[in-house]
Amino acid sequence: MDGRQTFAWRSCIGKIMTKYQPQLFLVTPAFDDREEFAARLAPVLQAASVSAVLIAPRANDEASDSYQRDCKLLAPIIQQYGGAALTMNDTQVSGRSGADGIHLTGKVSEITDVMKRFRPKHIVGTSAGHTRHDAMIKGETQPDYLMFGSPFEHDEDHAYTLEMAQWWAELFEVPCVAMAGQTQDSLRATIETRSDFIGLNGFIWNHADGPEVAIKLVQEIIGSS
């Protein structure tokens, strides 16, 4: 089973199971040393089942050689623990790094073009946009997922983001990722949207007790929800 097939299979689990069981979608934080971060990432992936990891670019320099080196180092680690490695926006970086897919933040025309070239072998996901209309237009392209909220670190979810994610999860078949903020209240509110995937960034990487404790805590909170 390739990365896209595994991701698609996992996205169905929460819909099939009687008890709601969202999957975990991790986003990498800003970091200075890729080797040091790789050493932090592996234990987190070992501590919990993570369906996908979006390798976010540093300093918004998505097309740089540095970003490509980040992805080439981190993608095999993610894949080793059964997750899908995703890059952001740059198709060359995605192909050269051996990633399982790509996350897009652009227009519908870009999504359609990338899907023609990447599917069915690779995952193609996209940010949902700012309105319900944006989300429905992007959803019509049948991406592997729509992401509600920013993948980058933020303290709390905007109420509208949570409302959008819950609306989508209730009505549409395309899986959705709802990004959580850094607090437990934010995480619980995100889980309440009943999205297919719970997106995690700051809650994991900035947790006072460390990322391994944080991701186990996420599983505990999901289990008790």
ABEGO torsion letter per residue (X at the ends): XBAAAAAAAAAAAAAABABBBBBBBBBBBBBABAAAAAAAAAAAAAABBBABBBBBBBGGBAABAAAAAAAAAAAAAAAAAGBBBBBBGBAAAAAAAGBAEBBBABBAAAAAAAAAAAOAABBBBBBAEABAAAAAAAAAAGBABBBBEBABBBABBBAAAAAAAAAAAAABABBBBBBBBABAAAAAAAAAAGBABBBBBAAAAABAAEAAAAAAAAAAAAAAX
